[in-house]
Amino acid sequence: MFKRKKHVAPKASYKEVWTKGDIATKLSFFIMGSNALANKQWVKGLSLLLSELIFIVWFIFSGISALSLLTSLGTIKTKKVVYDAAQGVYITKQPSNSVLILLFGVLALILCAGMIYLYVVNLRSTRHNYILKRDGEKIPSNLEELKSLLDVRLHATLMVIPLLGILFFTILPTVFMISMAFTNYDRQHPIAFSWTGFKAFGNVLSGDLAGTFFPVLGWTLVWAVLATATTFFFGVLLALLIESKGIKHKGFWRTIFVLVWAVPQFVSLLMMAQFLDYQGALNGILMNLHLISSPIHFIDNQASPLVARITVIVVNMWIGIPVSMLVSTAIIQNLPTDQIEAAKIDGANAIQIFKSITFPQILFVMAPSLIQQFIGNINNFNVIFLLTGGAPMNSKYNGAGSTDLLVTWLYNLTFGQEQRYNASAVLGILIFIISATVSLIAYRRTNAFKEG
């Protein structure tokens, strides 16, 4: 028995819509919302029409100026004193504010892109109404269009405000930051600056900052790997220990370790910084126990780079292990017991069961989370900034210390003495490229992705 195929109306090209459409349809190619208004879809038609009118007014009085100034970022680069012959006085002309020019220029580009999108929506709506009218079907009324916004197109209605938030608070700042990487915006050019192409990239990758970038990049990757691996491995071991038979009051032990995580991280790190200080409690305890004869420099400027780096990794373990323990506990409690029991019957010991059954299954489930933690550790600003502040300082580096990550070095370049905003923007772009590349490659190699 054959099923009746659902009738699908043949599509129409925009050329057909233009040549065979009525006056309102043709007019909608120039005046947005004309077709919707002609078909009494008042809300859609008026919204599109008002959007076009507002855009045209803005473009004439502000948009053209913003886009034209974007090419030069301002015509006056330095303060000038010129003689006004008409008034017979000297006039001081201040340099152009390139920051505002760049910001409003980027905003103008985004608004133009948004207007193009609305124009495409207008054309699609016009073509849809044309097809319905051509095939003799009913065109939705204004009330039906409004109801569809709360029914069939509810997802689009709910996404409007979040998308606007992403547009103005994520896309606009991101594009603005990326644009700064192609300028000479720094302490020497704090107000008026110019486009310089890839010069800032050259300074970071092969210029005066290259001697800092590559060592800091290497330490950042080493830190991210060790910080992720140690918290994961010891978190799993702690979860297995608490869940093992013979351990009483399991909930109490979990709560003790979770308290470390529950305390705000910046409070824990500041307390640890005091604890590890040259005159702090740890040195006092070690000296009272006669384990050391003099205090150890753990995290200050006189510390050994190796000691400082080991210290931040250990402190990060103290903060990160409880998180891995909680996730691992949930996985361990749901592991299939038949495989473990079969392995025990075959004579496998605890280490063999952990190596061949428990750990692989935990790793399978947690692989996407580990990638996320790895990327988070690349950008782990808090641990380094609050614990060591990048110390000990390195005379071979430009604005960075031996424990600085790329993200903390970026902060130093932005708010430090040099204020190399363009170099900071370049670092931001490079951090994104590194994070995106590593996460994509790693995620595609996980079993969770291959079996998904």
N, C-alpha and C positions, 0 to 999 in steps of 0.2 A: 504494500500500500504506500503510495507516494504522498509525501507531505507537500502541502501547498506553499510555495515560496512567498515570502513577504514581499510586497511590492515596494520597490525602492525608486524614488523619483530620480530621473536622470539629472545629472549635474549640469550646471550652466557656467560657461566661462564669463569672465568680466566683459569680454568683447560683446557677447550676446546680450548681457544685461544692459550695456551701454546702447547698443543698436536697437534693441527691441523693447527696452523699458520705456515707461511713460515719462512725463516731464519731471515728476518728483524723483523718480529713480535716477534720471540723468543728473538732476540738480544735486543729488546726494554725493556725487563725485567731487563736488566743489564746496557745497554747504552741508556739513555733517548733520545727520539727523533729519534731513528733508523727507526721505522715504518713510521713516518711522512716524513723523508728524502727519504725513499724508494718510497713513494707515491708522491714525488715532492712537498710536503708541506714545502717549504724551511724555511720560517720564523718561523713556529712553531717548526720544527725539530731543527734548529740551536739554537733557544732560549732555548729549553730544554737541548740540548747537552752542550751549553756553561754554563748554570746554573749548570749542574752536574760537569763539569770540574772545574769551579771556586770554587764550594763547596768542591770538593775533595782536591784541592790545599790548600784552607783555612783550611780545617779540619786537614790536615797533619801537616801544619806548625804553626797553631795557635789554632784550635778548640780543639784538644786533650789536649793541655796544659791548655786551659781555663776551660775545663770540669773537668780535674783532680784536678786543684787547687781549684775548687768550693767546693769540699768535705771538705777541711781543711781551706779554706780562707787564705792560706799562711802558710808556715812552720816555718818562723821566727816571733815570737810574740813580742820579745823585742830586743833592740839593744845589739849586742854581739861584744866582742873584742876577736879575735882568733889569734893564732900564726901560721903563714905560714912558715913551716919548709923549703920549697923549696927556698923561698926568704929571709928567716931569719928575717922577720919583722912581726909586729902585724897588723892585718887588722880588721877594724871596719865593721861589717855587720849590715846594717840598717834593721828595721823590715819590713815585707811584707806589702804592701799597700792593705789591705783587701777591701777597698772601690772599687778600680779599679778591683780587682779580682772578687768581687761579681758582679759588673756591666758587665764585659766582660763574666762572666760565665752565667749570665741571658741572655745576648745577644746571646751567643752560643746556649743556649737551644731554644731560639726563632728561630734562623736561622735553627737549626736542624728540628724544627717543620715545618718551612716553606718549607724545602727541602722535608720532607715527604709528604707535601701537593702537591708539584710539581710532585713528583713521582706518587702519586695517579692520578693526572691529566694526566700524561703521559700514565698510564695504561688504563685509561678510553678512551683516544683518540685512543690508540692501539686497544682496544676492539671494539670501534665504527667503525674504518676502517676495522677491520676483519669481522664484521657483514655485512657491505656494500659489501665487496668483496665476502663474502660467498653467499650472496643472489643475486649477479649479478648486484648490483646497482652501480651507479657512485660515486667514491670517490671525494670529493671536491678538486679542484685544489688549488694551492697556492694563486691565485688571488681571488678565491671564498672565501677562508678562510679569507683573508684580508678584503674583502667586508663585510663579516658577522660581523666583529668587529665593523663596522660602521652602521650595520643594525640590524640583529637579536640579536647579542651579544653586542649591544651598551652600555647596562647597565653595563656589565662587564668591558668594556673599560673605561667608565667614573669613575668607582669605584676604579681603580687601584691606582691612586695618593692619594685619600682620605684614602684608606685602608693602604697604606704605611705610611701616616702621623699618623694615629691612632696607627699603630704598633710601630713606633719609638718614638712618643711623648705622647702616652697614655698608651699602654700596657707595654712597657719596663719600664717606670718610676713607674708604678703601681706595677708590679711584683717585681721590685727592692725595693720599699718601703715595700711591704709585707714581703719580705725576711729579711729585717733588723729587723723585729719584733721578729725573732727567733735567734738573735745574742745578744752579750753583748756590742754593739756599743754605747759608751757613752763617757763622758769626761775622764774617767780613761783609756779607750781603744779607742783613737781617730784615730789611724792609723791601728793597727793590732788588730783584734778581732776574735772571734770564734763563732761557732754555740752553742746555749744554749737551743734549743728546746722551750718549752712554759714557760720558767722562767720569761720572761718579762711580759707575760700575768698574771702570778701569782703575780708579783709585783704590777700590776695595779688593779687586782680584789680582791686580798686578802693580799697583802704585804704592803709596806710602802706608796704606792700611793692610796690604797683603801679608806683611810680616806678623800682623796680629790676627788677621782673619783665619788663616789656615790652622795655626796652633789652637786658637779658640774653638774653631769648628771641630778639630780632632778631639779635644777634651769634651766638647758638647756631646759628640756621638758616643765616646767612651762612657761618659756619665750617664747618658740615656740608657745604654745597654746594661750597665752594672746596676743602676738604680731600679730598672724594671726587673731584671733577672733576680736580684737579691730579695726584693720584696715579694716577688711571686714564689720563689722556691721556699723561702723560710716561712711565708704565709701558709703554703700548702703543708709543710712539715708541722707547723703549730696546730693547724686544723686537724691533721691526722693524730697528733698527740692527744688533743683534747677529746677527739671522738673515739680513741682506742678504748678497748675494754679494760675495766679496772680503774678508770679515772672517775672519781666521784665529783659531784657538784659541777657538772659541765657548764651549766648556765652561769655560775659564779665566775669561772675562769674566763669564759667569753666576755662577760661584762667588764672584768678587770682590763682586758686588752682593748676592748672597744672604747673605754674611757680615754685612752690616749688619742684616739681618732675623734672622739666627741668634743674634746677641748679645741677651740679655734686654733688653726695652724699657726697664725702669727704669734699667738700667746706662747705656744709650745716652743717655737723657734727662738723667741726672745729669751725665754727661760733657759733654753739650752745654750744660747750664746753667753749668758751670765755664768752658767754652770761650767762651761769650757774655757772661760776667760783665764788669762795668765795668773790672776789672783783669785780665781773662782774656786768653787767647792771641790771640783774633781782634783785639781792640783793639791788642794789642802788635804783631801782624804788620802791620796797616794803618798804624800810626804809623811803624814801621820802614821801610815802603815809601813814606812821606811822602804817603799817600793821604788821611790825616786829620791835623788838628793837635791834636786832643784826643780822648780816649776817647768812645765813643758808648754811651749807655744803651739797651741792647737789651731787657732783660727785667726790670729792677729797678723800684722804685717811682718813680724819677725819669724813667723812659722815657716817650716819647710813646705814647699808646694805639694810634695807627696803626702806629708802628714795632714795638711789642710784638706786635700782631696779625699783621702781616706776618711777623715772625720765627717765631711758632709755626706758621704755615702752611708756611713754608719748611722748618722742622725736621720737620714732619709728612710733607712730601714725601720728605725724606731717609729716613724710616723706612718709609713706605708704598709708595714706587715699586717696590722689589724684589718685593713681593707681587704687584702688578699685572703686573710684567714676567714673572713665572713663569707666571701664568695665561694671559697673552696669548701667551707663547711656545708653550704647548701648543695654543692655538687656531690660531696662525699656521702651525704645522707640519702641521696637518690641514686647512687651507683647500684647496678644489678649485683646482688649478692651471690647469684648462682655461679658466676665466673670465678669469684674469689674463693667460694667453697670448693669448687672443682679443682682450682689450683692448689689449695691446701691438701686435698685428698691425694693429689699427684706428688705431694712432697715439697711444694714450693715454700720457701721461707718468706718472712715479712718483706725483706729487701727485694726479692724477686717479684713478689706480688705488686709492690709499689712501682718497680721499674717497668713491668710489662703490662699491668692492668690499670692500677689506680692513676698513676701519673699521666699516661697517654690519654686517658678519658678526661681527666681534668684539663689537660692542655688543649684537647679538642674543643671543649666547651668554652674555655677562657681565651682562646687564640685571638678573636676580635677585640676582647677587652685588653689583652696585653699590647696589641698594636696601639690602641687608644692611650694606654698608659705610657707607652714609649714616646708617642708624639707629645703627650703632656709633659713628660720629663725633659724633652728637648726645649720646651718653653716653661720649665719650672723656675719661675722668677723668684718665688717666695723663699725657697730653701737657701739659695745662694745669697740673695740680697739681704735677708734678715739675719742669716747666720754668720756669714763672713764678709758680706759687702764686696766680694771679689778678692779679698785679701788672701795671701800676701800679694802686694803689688809687684809687678814685673817690669823692670826697666827696659826690657826689649819690646814691650807691648806699647801700643798707642791707645791710652785711655782704658786699659783693661788690666785685671789682675789674674793671678794664676788659677783661681777658681771661677772666674767669670765665664758664663755661658754666652752664646750669641745674643740671647734676649737681654741679659743684664748689660752686656757691652753696648747694645743698642740704646739702652736707657742712659748709660754713661755718655755716649756721644750726643744724645739729645739734651740732657740736662746738666752735663758737665761743663767744664771751662771752654771746650772747643765748640760746642753747639753746632755740630756738622749734621744738620737736619737731612741733607740730601744723602749722606752716607748712611744715616739711620734708616731712611726709606729704602735704600738698596738692601740693607741687612734684612729688613722686614720682608722684602720680596724674596730674597734668597732663602730665608727661614721657611717661608711658605712653600717654595719649590722643593726644598729638601724634605719637608714634612709630607707634602702631597706625594712625592715620588716614592719615599720609603713606605708610606702607608699603603699605596696602591700595589706596589710590588709584593709587600709582605701579605696583604690581605688576599691577593689572588693566589698565593701559594698555600693558604690555609686549607685544611680539609673541610672546614665549615663552608668555604666558598665553592670548592670543587663538588661537594655533595649537595649544595643548595639548589 
